[in-house]
Amino acid sequence: METHTDVLLVTANVGSLFDNVGEIQNEWLQELYKTIRTYQPQFIALHFQEVGGKEYMVNMGHAEEFFWSIESSEELKDFDRRCIYVDNQFQAEERFTALGSMYFIHKSLKNIRQYDFSVKDFKAVPGLDKYVGSLDGVASVEKEKFPKNFWPDFKWSRKGFMRTRWIIHDRGLDLVNIHLFHDASNLVACNSSPSIYSANRKNALRHVINRISDNCHTPMPYFLFGDFNFRLDTQNLVQHLSTSAEVQTIKDGSNEVQKIICEEKAGRQVLLLIEDKLFAYLHQAVFREDNGKALLKYDKEVTAFHDVVREEEIQFPPSYPYSEEYTKPTQYMSTRCPAWCDRILMSHSVQQFIHGGADGERSVIYDTVGPNVCMGDHKPVFLFFALKTNEH
């Protein structure tokens, strides 16, 4: 007998929740709960990146309160099994990823098991499985920080991935929380197409896909969701935005480019100003109009992986970098070119059991959480779908 389980996947880079502790956290949580109430899923997976924020040594204590407030919320009281993994061991620099994953199983969902990577078998899910710490030796999660040689020229950062594996009724799934490298400099990102940063992300993502597809554990259909840090093809986008402008490059004494200025030929108004950490475009609305659809053609980083992953159609504006000012929930900061950093990708094998053909079936929803509320510099992204399963 075919049944279905309603599933909600959410990815959120929560760094700015801890860097401005308290200011936006309450509204942020309310928006998450609103999403849970709207869709009433039976299985929830929350993938967080940058737990503790940039000042994680100071703020990691707040992170535990944040997780606790989600756990103890009214919206989750009917979820009687919970698996929580938070890598907050910043002292272990060689392994620290600042990733946190939370999984909630509704009391109506009877047949679910979780994989134990050490014995390579599935086990019943206990009531509460909570691990906050290094996660080394926790058998139900696999965690890896990217090796240093992945980006020899860059400062080593807390980027990596974390995987759990589940069987819902008869349907096996890997859920992978991922955080890839960011663009350190807008000027460097403009230098080539694809940029050097894009090439680094590509290597890291290929590494993750190879790791979860190797035969160490029987490969399964998977969802990869997190902060991929995918950026628009900056070089081509800048050419497009400045077609009717005069472009000036300003260098310092050692011939290094310090800024790029694009001025309108008529009226001499500055159309676009680019520095290492500045991307100020006069007509910012282009990133929001029609959900930024006109710019999706510059969103190319995922196309290199179309052989192994797919994605639902994006119909929401770029998820980053939103203003962290409470009163400007839909404005972008002029630090980076807006981009769809936060994504939910899936293996092709998932397609057949999340798409219903019959009329009246609940469709697949791919969208942002809190589009009109300040959620920090990243808007969380969610995917809701009915997972088709066979009841045993």
MOLIN-V774762 format. One record per pair of residues at least 24 apart in sequence whose ideal C-beta (glycine too) atoms are under 10 Angstrom apart, sorted by sequence separation. I is the first residue (numbers start at 0). J is the second residue. If there is no record, write none. Layout:
BEGIN
i->[I,I]
j->[J,J]
END
This chain:
BEGIN
i->[45,63,78,79,80,114,115,116,117,139,140,156,179,203,237,244,246,290,291,292,315,317,318,361,9,62,78,79,80,113,114,116,139,156,178,179,203,204,244,245,246,248,249,289,290,291,360,9,43,59,75,77,78,79,80,102,113,114,139,177,244,290,291,313,315,341,7,60,78,79,113,114,134,153,156,177,200,243,244,246,289,290,341,360,7,59,75,77,78,79,80,101,153,179,200,201,288,59,74,77,78,79,154,199,200,241,287,310,313,353,355,7,59,75,76,77,78,100,149,150,153,177,200,240,241,286,287,353,354,355,7,9,16,18,43,70,80,82,149,152,177,197,240,286,311,353,354,6,7,8,13,17,20,43,55,69,99,141,175,196,197,241,310,311,352,353,355,5,7,14,16,17,18,19,56,66,70,80,145,150,175,197,310,311,352,353,354,5,6,7,8,9,10,11,12,13,14,15,16,17,18,20,51,55,56,65,69,100,141,142,144,145,177,196,197,237,308,310,311,352,353,5,6,7,8,9,10,11,12,13,14,16,17,18,39,43,50,51,62,66,145,152,175,197,236,309,310,349,352,4,5,6,7,8,9,10,11,12,13,14,16,17,18,41,42,50,51,98,140,175,194,197,237,308,309,340,341,351,352,4,5,6,7,8,9,10,11,12,13,14,15,17,18,20,24,28,32,35,36,41,50,62,102,193,194,196,244,307,308,309,340,341,343,345,349,352,3,4,5,6,7,8,9,10,11,12,13,14,15,17,20,27,31,36,39,40,42,43,44,45,47,51,59,95,96,173,194,300,301,307,308,309,340,341,342,343,344,13,14,18,35,50,94,173,193,194,241,297,300,307,308,309,341,343,345,12,14,17,18,20,21,24,28,32,34,35,55,94,100,192,193,194,233,240,298,304,307,309,340,341,342,14,17,20,24,28,31,32,33,91,94,124,158,191,192,193,237,240,297,298,301,306,307,308,309,328,329,335,339,16,17,20,32,55,82,91,98,100,153,158,188,191,192,193,240,278,287,294,300,305,311,328,329,334,17,21,25,29,31,32,35,80,81,82,88,90,91,121,152,153,160,173,188,190,191,192,237,287,294,301,311,328,329,330,14,17,20,24,28,51,53,80,81,83,84,85,86,87,88,91,98,121,159,160,188,189,190,192,236,286,287,294,295,298,328,329,332,16,17,20,29,52,79,80,81,82,83,84,85,86,87,88,121,150,158,162,173,181,185,188,189,192,233,240,286,294,328,331,16,28,50,51,80,81,82,83,84,85,86,87,88,96,98,116,150,153,160,171,173,175,176,177,179,182,187,188,189,192,291,321,327,328,49,50,79,80,81,82,83,84,85,86,87,88,96,97,116,152,160,164,171,172,173,174,175,176,177,178,179,180,181,186,189,283,284,291,325,326,17,48,49,50,51,79,80,81,82,83,84,86,94,96,114,116,150,151,159,162,171,172,173,174,175,176,177,178,179,180,182,185,188,189,283,291,321,325,13,16,48,49,50,85,86,94,95,96,114,115,150,162,170,171,172,173,174,175,176,177,178,179,181,188,189,283,318,321,324,329,47,48,49,50,84,94,113,114,121,149,150,160,170,171,172,173,174,175,176,177,178,179,283,286,287,314,315,317,318,323,328,47,48,86,93,113,114,149,160,177,182,280,286,311,312,314,315,316,322,323,13,46,47,92,112,113,114,150,164,185,285,286,311,313,314,315,321,323,46,47,84,91,112,113,149,150,164,166,278,279,280,311,312,313,314,321,322,323,45,46,47,86,93,111,112,145,148,149,162,165,239,240,278,279,283,311,316,321,322,45,46,84,111,112,164,231,239,277,278,279,310,311,315,320,321,44,45,46,84,86,110,111,112,277,278,280,318,319,320,321,44,45,70,82,110,111,114,145,146,149,164,239,276,277,278,280,319,320,321,43,44,45,82,84,86,110,114,145,236,239,276,277,278,318,319,43,44,70,97,98,108,109,110,111,112,114,162,189,275,276,278,318,319,42,43,96,97,98,108,110,146,231,236,237,274,318,42,43,95,96,97,98,100,102,104,145,162,235,236,272,317,318,41,42,43,67,93,95,96,97,98,99,100,145,186,232,235,236,316,318,40,41,42,66,92,94,96,98,100,102,104,143,160,231,234,273,315,41,67,95,96,143,161,231,232,233,235,40,41,66,92,94,96,160,231,232,271,315,39,41,42,159,190,231,232,41,143,158,189,230,231,232,313,35,40,41,63,89,158,230,231,232,42,62,141,186,187,229,230,231,41,141,158,186,189,229,230,86,186,229,311,59,102,184,186,228,229,310,86,185,186,227,311,100,141,185,227,86,100,141,85,100,290,84,99,290,98,84,98,17,96,98,290,50,82,96,97,223,96,14,82,13,189,223,12,188,223,13,221,222,231,186,188,221,223,230,11,185,186,187,229,184,185,186,189,229,230,86,184,185,186,188,229,184,185,186,228,9,84,183,184,185,186,226,183,185,226,182,212,7,119,182,204,208,240,119,204,119,205,208,209,116,201,204,205,208,237,4,5,116,200,201,204,208,236,4,5,6,55,114,197,198,201,205,233,236,4,5,114,197,200,201,204,233,4,196,204,231,232,114,192,198,230,231,233,4,51,193,194,197,230,231,4,50,192,193,230,231,2,49,230,231,48,49,229,230,48,193,228,229,230,48,227,229,227,228,229,48,227,228,229,46,226,227,228,46,225,226,227,225,226,227,46,224,225,227,224,225,44,223,224,225,223,224,44,179,222,223,224,222,223,42,221,222,223,221,222,42,100,220,221,41,220,98,219,220,221,222,44,46,48,98,218,220,221,46,47,48,49,219,220,42,44,46,48,218,219,220,45,46,47,48,220,222,42,44,46,220,220,212,211,208,181,208,204,188,189,188,185,185,185,226,182,181,182,226,225,182,224,224,182,224,181,222,6,179,4,3,4,2,3,177,2,4,6,8,10,12,1,2,3,10,177,6,10,175,172,173,172,46,172,173,46,48,49,172,44,46,47,48,45,46,47,48,170,44,46,48,172,170,170,10,14,10,11,12,13,8,10,11,12,172,9,10,11,6,8,10,12,170,10,170,168,170,167,168,169,170,168,169,167,168,169,166,168,169,168,110,110,109,110,48,48,46,46,26,23,22,23,22,23,26,22,19,15,18,19,23,12,15,19,11,12,16,10,15,38,52,38,49,37,49,12,49,12,48,10,11,34,10,9,10,34,47,10,34,35,46,9,34,45,46,8,33,34,33,45,8,30,31,44,30,31,43,44,30,33,29,30,43,27,30,40,27,30,26,29,30,31,38,40,30,39,40,41,42,27,34,38,40,41,23,26,27,35,37,38,40,6,26,27,34,26,27,30,31,3,23,30,34,3,23,31,1,22,23,24,3,23,27,22,19,5,19,3,7,8,11,18,3,10,11,15,16,17,18,9,15,16,15,16,13,14,15,16,12,13,14,15,11,12,14,11,12,13,12,11,12,13,10,11,12,11,12,10,11,9,10,11,9,10,8,9,10,8,9,7,8,9,7,8,6,7,8,6,7,5,6,5,6,4,5,6,3,4,5,3,4,2,3,4,2,3,4,2,3,1,2,1,2,0,1,2,0,1,0,0]
j->[69,87,102,103,104,138,139,140,141,163,164,180,203,227,261,268,270,314,315,316,339,341,342,385,34,87,103,104,105,138,139,141,164,181,203,204,228,229,269,270,271,273,274,314,315,316,385,35,69,85,101,103,104,105,106,128,139,140,165,203,270,316,317,339,341,367,34,87,105,106,140,141,161,180,183,204,227,270,271,273,316,317,368,387,35,87,103,105,106,107,108,129,181,207,228,229,316,88,103,106,107,108,183,228,229,270,316,339,342,382,384,37,89,105,106,107,108,130,179,180,183,207,230,270,271,316,317,383,384,385,38,40,47,49,74,101,111,113,180,183,208,228,271,317,342,384,385,38,39,40,45,49,52,75,87,101,131,173,207,228,229,273,342,343,384,385,387,38,40,47,49,50,51,52,89,99,103,113,178,183,208,230,343,344,385,386,387,39,40,41,42,43,44,45,46,47,48,49,50,51,52,54,85,89,90,99,103,134,175,176,178,179,211,230,231,271,342,344,345,386,387,40,41,42,43,44,45,46,47,48,49,51,52,53,74,78,85,86,97,101,180,187,210,232,271,344,345,384,387,40,41,42,43,44,45,46,47,48,49,50,52,53,54,77,78,86,87,134,176,211,230,233,273,344,345,376,377,387,388,41,42,43,44,45,46,47,48,49,50,51,52,54,55,57,61,65,69,72,73,78,87,99,139,230,231,233,281,344,345,346,377,378,380,382,386,389,41,42,43,44,45,46,47,48,49,50,51,52,53,55,58,65,69,74,77,78,80,81,82,83,85,89,97,133,134,211,232,338,339,345,346,347,378,379,380,381,382,52,53,57,74,89,133,212,232,233,280,336,339,346,347,348,380,382,384,52,54,57,58,60,61,64,68,72,74,75,95,134,140,232,233,234,273,280,338,344,347,349,380,381,382,55,58,61,65,69,72,73,74,132,135,165,199,232,233,234,278,281,338,339,342,347,348,349,350,369,370,376,380,58,59,62,74,97,124,133,140,142,195,200,230,233,234,235,282,320,329,336,342,347,353,370,371,376,60,64,68,72,74,75,78,123,124,125,131,133,134,164,195,196,203,216,231,233,234,235,280,330,337,344,354,371,372,373,58,61,64,68,72,95,97,124,125,127,128,129,130,131,132,135,142,165,203,204,232,233,234,236,280,330,331,338,339,342,372,373,376,61,62,65,74,97,124,125,126,127,128,129,130,131,132,133,166,195,203,207,218,226,230,233,234,237,278,285,331,339,373,376,62,74,96,97,126,127,128,129,130,131,132,133,134,142,144,162,196,199,206,217,219,221,222,223,225,228,233,234,235,238,337,367,373,374,96,97,126,127,128,129,130,131,132,133,134,135,143,144,163,199,207,211,218,219,220,221,222,223,224,225,226,227,228,233,236,330,331,338,372,373,65,96,97,98,99,127,128,129,130,131,132,134,142,144,162,164,198,199,207,210,219,220,221,222,223,224,225,226,227,228,230,233,236,237,331,339,369,373,62,65,97,98,99,134,135,143,144,145,163,164,199,211,219,220,221,222,223,224,225,226,227,228,230,237,238,332,367,370,373,378,97,98,99,100,134,144,163,164,171,199,200,210,220,221,222,223,224,225,226,227,228,229,333,336,337,364,365,367,368,373,378,98,99,137,144,164,165,200,211,228,233,331,337,362,363,365,366,367,373,374,65,98,99,144,164,165,166,202,216,237,337,338,363,365,366,367,373,375,99,100,137,144,165,166,202,203,217,219,331,332,333,364,365,366,367,374,375,376,99,100,101,140,147,165,166,199,202,203,216,219,293,294,332,333,337,365,370,375,376,100,101,139,166,167,219,286,294,332,333,334,365,366,370,375,376,100,101,102,140,142,166,167,168,333,334,336,374,375,376,377,101,102,127,139,167,168,171,202,203,206,221,296,333,334,335,337,376,377,378,101,102,103,140,142,144,168,172,203,294,297,334,335,336,376,377,102,103,129,156,157,167,168,169,170,171,173,221,248,334,335,337,377,378,102,103,156,157,158,168,170,206,291,296,297,334,378,103,104,156,157,158,159,161,163,165,206,223,296,297,333,378,379,103,104,105,129,155,157,158,159,160,161,162,207,248,294,297,298,378,380,103,104,105,129,155,157,159,161,163,165,167,206,223,294,297,336,378,105,131,159,160,207,225,295,296,297,299,105,106,131,157,159,161,225,296,297,336,380,105,107,108,225,256,297,298,108,210,225,256,297,298,299,380,103,108,109,131,157,226,298,299,300,111,131,210,255,256,298,299,300,111,211,228,256,259,299,300,157,257,300,382,131,174,256,258,300,301,382,159,258,259,300,384,174,215,259,301,161,175,216,161,176,366,161,176,367,176,163,177,97,176,178,370,131,163,177,178,304,178,97,165,97,273,307,97,273,308,99,307,308,317,273,275,308,310,317,99,273,274,275,317,273,274,275,278,318,319,176,274,275,276,278,319,275,276,277,319,101,176,275,276,277,278,318,276,278,319,276,307,103,215,278,300,304,336,216,301,217,303,306,307,215,300,303,304,307,336,104,105,216,300,301,304,308,336,105,107,108,157,216,299,300,303,307,335,338,107,108,217,300,303,304,307,336,108,300,308,335,336,219,297,303,335,336,338,110,157,299,300,303,336,337,111,157,299,300,337,338,110,157,338,339,157,158,338,339,158,303,338,339,340,159,338,340,339,340,341,161,340,341,342,160,340,341,342,161,340,341,342,341,342,343,163,341,342,344,342,343,163,342,343,344,343,344,165,300,343,344,345,344,345,165,344,345,346,345,346,167,225,345,346,167,346,225,346,347,348,349,172,174,176,226,346,348,349,175,176,177,178,348,349,172,174,176,178,348,349,350,176,177,178,179,351,353,174,176,178,352,353,346,346,344,319,346,344,335,336,336,334,335,336,377,335,335,336,380,380,338,380,381,340,382,340,382,167,340,167,167,168,167,168,342,168,170,172,174,176,178,168,169,170,177,344,174,178,344,345,346,346,222,348,349,223,225,226,349,222,224,225,226,224,225,226,227,349,224,226,228,352,352,353,222,226,223,224,225,226,222,224,225,226,386,224,225,226,222,224,226,228,386,227,387,386,388,386,387,388,389,388,389,388,389,390,388,390,391,391,388,390,390,391,340,341,341,343,325,323,323,324,324,325,328,325,323,320,323,324,328,318,321,325,318,319,323,318,323,361,375,364,375,364,376,340,377,341,377,340,341,364,341,341,342,366,379,343,367,368,379,343,368,379,380,343,368,369,369,381,345,367,368,381,368,369,381,382,369,372,369,370,383,368,371,381,369,372,369,372,373,374,381,383,374,383,384,385,386,372,379,383,385,386,369,372,373,381,383,384,386,353,373,374,381,374,375,378,379,352,372,379,383,353,373,381,352,373,374,375,355,375,379,375,373,361,375,360,364,365,368,375,361,368,369,373,374,375,376,368,374,375,375,376,374,375,376,377,374,375,376,377,374,375,377,375,376,377,377,377,378,379,377,378,379,379,380,379,380,379,380,381,380,381,380,381,382,381,382,381,382,383,382,383,382,383,384,383,384,383,384,384,385,384,385,386,384,385,386,385,386,385,386,387,386,387,388,387,388,387,388,388,389,388,389,390,389,390,390,391]
END
